[in-house]
Amino acid sequence: MPRNSTTTRGIVLIAAAGLALAACTPPLPPDVLAAQAEDQITCQTGNLDVNVPEDFLGSMDAVGASLAGVCPDQGITEFTDRPDAALQLVDHAPTAEEQSAFAADACPAGQVIVVPAFAYAVALAYDVIGLEGLVLTPQAIAGILDGSVTSWEDPIITDANPDYDLTLLPEISVLTRDTSQGAVEAMTAWLSVSDPAAWPGGASGTLPTGTPFATQLELMDELTLMEGTVSVIPAFTAVNAAIPVASVPVQDLVISPDDTQLLKVGAGATTITTDEAGNMFASPAIGGVPVEGNFDLASSKIVLAEGQPLIGWPILGMGHFMVCDDPADPLPLSTAQYALRLAGQGSLETFGVTPLPEPIRVQTFAPLKVTAVVQPSDG
């Protein structure tokens, strides 16, 4: 299913990734490093097909809108069913098998590049009128998703919500997709770490129970029509449909995914790995506490209240780009480069997802072949 846009695409950045600093020059902070990567854009000409998951239709249109006044001869068409598209957005870290399929279908003559693209909050959405703001513990969510908790009156739910009347409600019914989903992978990863006894199955893109749907549109139609239904989906999808999402406890706090600052903090809880080719992979960001080196408070532009701990939303999936770097077609690489630029990340945030933390975003410059520059020595 295509989405047409007359937006623009494609850049080559002249950047400061991996600066070689003289011994007498102090290291630059991540936001300064990133700013040096934003200086020049070399526009390309042509239209690029991009494959995106159904939940993220419109995300690349949002990126394109910010380029409209910069590269007027570039365009993009979004698809959800184009495995041969030379730029693909996926809602999780692609597996080796997915990368091999991408190489065969979309990149037979080029190099496959994989980098994180953004984070996105994941939540348990529920259709129960008048119950906005429910708090669900990992044990409660695990029980709902494995089918052992089917009543809103179960003590595992009522004990955490003493101010709510949970009587006479429809039975809980889980809705899910019939294919693996990054949102479900993030949720199950969080459950398996938060309470391994309650969720012993580990991280998985599918659920053991629930009514499956072939498309996200069909699932959302059912979720909005049938009271008592629940589903694990990106939080912005629920917000756009006016469906409540559960808050969760993190340490001594109760956190909800409606605070963009807390989403940015939570995005730093990912673990970054690289392969032999330099490709980057970000795990689901779970736990809410940033991994050392993966978050910088100053460059995030977050202002915390006095005494507020650095704890964010604890369940975020990580979108990734699979890029075909083919010298004969510069559009896929230049488009990915722009999406990881500050302006591109800002456009993605407008769409509803969370920008990468600056220390992680700067690392994407190397696999995306952004040209490095050297900071002059002060000594």
N, C-alpha and C positions, 0 to 999 in steps of 0.2 A: 504494500500500500504506500504510494508515494505522497510526499508533501512537498509542493513546489515553493521555491522562494527565489527571489531575485537578489538575495543577499550576496555578499562578497566573500571570497576565500583566498587563502594562500599567502604565506609570508616566508621570508628568510630573516631570522633574527641575528643581529651581531651582538653577542652577549658576553657576560662576565662569569659564566659557569666555570668552576674550577680555577679560580684566579691563582696565579703564582705570585704570592706575596713576598716581598723582601722581608728579611728578618726584622728590620727596624720599622716596618709598617704594620700597625695593628690590624687584625682581621676585620673586614667589613661586616656589618650585620646583614641578615638575610634580605631585608627589604631594600637595602642599598644595592646588594648584589643583583637582586631581581630588577631593580630600576635600570641598571646598566644593560639589561637584556632587552629593554623595550625601545631602544633608540631608533632602529631602522627597520623598515618593512620593504621587501621587494615583492611587489604584487605579481601574481600570475594571471593567466588568461584562460578561461574555460569554465565549464560546469562540472562539479564533482558530485557523484552519488555517494551518500553516506548511509550505512545501515545502522539503525538504532533500535533498542528494545521498545516495546509498545509503550511502557510507562514513561519513556523519555522522549517521545515524539514532541518536537518543538524545541528541544534543548539546543540542537545545532542551528535551528532557525534563529534562536536568541543570540548565539555567537555571531551568526552572519549579520544580524542587524547592526552590531557595533562596527562592522567592517564596511558597511554600505558607503560611507563617505570616504573610504581609504582606497579600496580596490574595486572600482565599479565594473571591471571586466570579468570578475569572478562570480560564480554562482554555486548553489548547492540544491540538491534534491534529496530529501529524507525518505528512506524506505524502512520497512520492518521485515522485508522478505528478500533481501538481496545478498546472499552469501558471497557473491562475486564482487561486491563493492570494495574498493581498494582502501577505504577508511571505514572502520567499524567501531562503534561504541558498544561496549558490553557492560553489564551491571555487576561484574565480579572480576577477579583476577583470572584471565583465561588459562585453561589447562593446556598441557602440552598437546593433547589431541585437538583442542580447538585451534591452537596456533598452526598445527600441521594442516588442518582443513582449510584455514584461511590462506596459508601459503599455496595450497593446491588450487583453490577456487579463485582467489583474488590476487595472488602475488607470485605467479610462476617465474617471473623474470626479475624480481626485486628482492630486497631484504625485508624481513618482517621485524617491525619495531613495536614493542609493547611498553606503555607507560601508564601510570595512574592518571585519571582525568579530573575527578572530583570525588567528594564524599556525599552521601545522602542518608538522612536519618531514616531508620526503620522502626515501625511501631506495630502494636496490635491494635487494629481498628475494630470498632464494635458498633453495631446499630442497636442501641437501646435508648429510647427517648427519655430525656431528662437525666441521664447519668453521665454527663460530661465531667471529666476530672477524676475518674476512678483510678485507684492505685492498685497495680497488680504486681505481686512479687514474682521473682523467677519461678518459684514453686507453683504459683497459680497459673502462670502462662504455660509452663511445661505441662501441667495437668490438662489445661484446655486443649493444647495442641496434640497431646498424645491420646486424648479421648477419655481420660479418667475423671475429668471435671466437666460435668455437663449442666450443672445448675448454678445460677447466679447466687443462690442461697448457700452454696457450699461454704463451710467455715473458712476455707483457705482464701476466699474472696471477701466474705463479710467481716472477718477479723481485721482486715486492713482498711475497711471502709465503714466504720461504725456510724457515720452520719448519713448513710444512704439507706433507703428502703429498697431492698433487693428481692422482695417477695412478689409472687404472682407474675413473674417475668417469663417469656418464652424460653424454652430450653436452648442452651448454647449450641450453635451449629457452626462448624469450622468450614470455611471456603478456602480453596487453594487452587493453584495452577497445576496442570498436568505435565508441565515441564519444569526443569530446575530453574530456580529464581535466586538472584543475588540477595534479595531482601530476606528470603527464608534462610539462606546460608548465614547471613549476618545474625539473624535472630537465634538460630540454633547454635551458632558458635558462642554467643553470649550466654545462652542457657547452659551449655556444656561446661563453661568456665565458672559461671555463677553458682551452679548447683549440679555437679556431676551426678549425684545420686538421683535427682529429679529428672535429669535428661542425660542418660548414659550413652545415648547413641552418637554423640559427637556432632560436629557441624555437617549439615547436608542441605542441598538446595531444594529438597522435597520433604514433605511431611508424611508421617506414617498414617494419618487419618485425614478425613475431610472430604468434602464434595469437590471434585476437580473440574476445572473449566479450561477450555482451549485458549481463550483470549482474556486479557485483562479487562476489556470492555464488558464481556459477559459476566465476569466475576463482580465487577463494580455495580452492574445493574442489579444483580442478586443482593449484594451487600446493602445497597440503598433502599431496596424494596422490602426485604425480609427482616423484621425485628428479631433480635437475638443472635444474628449471624456475626461472625468475627473473621478477620483475615489478617495475615502478616503482609503488609504492603509498605512502600515508601511513604513516609509521613506526609510529604507534600501532596501525594495523590489523595490521601484521606482528607487533608485540609481543603483541597480544591473541590471535593465532593461534599463538604460539610459533614463529614463523618467523625465522631469523637475518636480519640486515641488514648490509650492507657498511659498514665505516668508510672514510673518505676523507681524503686529505692536504690540509691547508690551511697554506700556507707551510711551516714546518718541523715542524708538528704533525700527528699523526694523531688525528682526531676521530670520535666515534661519536654517534649521536642518542639515547643513553640517559641523558644528563646534562641535566636540565631547565634548569639554569643556562646551559648552552651553547646551548640552544634559545632562551632569552630574549635572549641576546646576538645570536645569529644573526638573530632577528626584526627587529633594528634595521637590517639591511642592505637593507631595502626602500626604494624610491623612491616618494614620495607626489606625486600630481598631483591637480589639481582642475579641474572644467569651469566653464563660465560660470554654471551654476546653483549652484555651491558643492559639488557632489558630489565625494567623495573616492575615489581609486583607488590601491591599493597594488600595486606590481609584485611578482613573486616575490622573496623575500629571498635573494639569492645572494652567495656569497663569504665570509660569516662575519664581516666587519668592518662594524660599524654605520656608517650614513651620518651625517655630522655633523648634530646636531639631532634625530635620530630615536631616540635612546637616552639614558637617564639612569641611571647606575649606582646612585645612591643610592635612587631611587624603585623600582628593579627589585628591591631587597632581595637582590641577589646579593653573595656574599662570595667574592672571588677570592683564591687563594693569593698569597703575596708573590712578585712577579716574574711572575705569570701574565699573559700578554698578553690583551687584550680581543678575543678571536677565538672565534666560536661555530660551531655547525653551519651549513654553507654552503648548504643546499638546503631552503628552506621555501616552501610555497605560502601564499597569503593568502586566507582566506575573506572573503566580502563579503555584506552584506545589501542586497537590493533591497526597498524599503519603499514601500507606497502610503500617502501622507499625504492622507487624505480626512477633512475635518471631520465627515462623517456617520458615520465609523467610526474612533474613536481607538485601537482595539486594536493595529493594526500598528505605528504610530509609538511608542506607549508600550512595546510589547514590545521593539522594537529599542533604545529608550532604556535599558531595564533591562539588556539583554544587554551593553551597553557600560558599565554601571555596574560598580564594583569587585566587588560581590557576583556579578553576572552573569558577569564575566570569570573569577572564581574558580571558578564552577561549570563553565564551559567547560574550564578547566584540569583539573578533576577528571575530566571526560569523556576528556581525553587530548590536547587541543590546547594551544597556547601563547598566553597573553594578549597583547594588543597592548602594545608599549612605551608607557609613560605619555605621552611627548610626542605620540605619534600618537593615543592614545585621547582625550586632551583635545581634539584638533582635531576629533574627530567630534561634539563637542557642538554646534558651529555648524550643520552641515547637519541634525542631528537636532532643531534648534529648541529646544535647552535654554536656558532663560531666563538671561541674564547678570546678574550683580550686580557692583557696583563696590566695590573695596577702599577703605576710608576712608583719607584722607591722614593721614600722621603729621606733616606739616609745616604 
